[in-house]
Amino acid sequence: MRVTLNGEERELAEGVTVQDLIVDLELTKRRLAVEVNREIVARDRFTERALADGDVVEIVHFIGGG
C-alpha cells in the first residue's frame, strides 16, 4: 500500500500500524506527534491505529535546546 509520509510517497506492507512505522523509522526513543489524515493519533493508540492505502501521515519529533 502507498501512504504519504511527511510529503513523500512511501510503500508499506498491508496492516502496518503507526507503531510499526515509528519502529521502522527508528524513532522509538524520541518525543513525537503523529497525525494521520489531519487527525492527531494519541500515543496510547499507536499500536492499534492501522494505516491504510492513501493515508497521509505527518510525524514531528521535538528537539530540545536553548
Beta strands, then each sheet from edge to edge (+ up, - down):
strand 1: 2-5
strand 2: 8-11
strand 3: 32-36
strand 4: 39-41
strand 5: 56-61
sheet 1: 2+ 1- 5- 3+ 4-
end
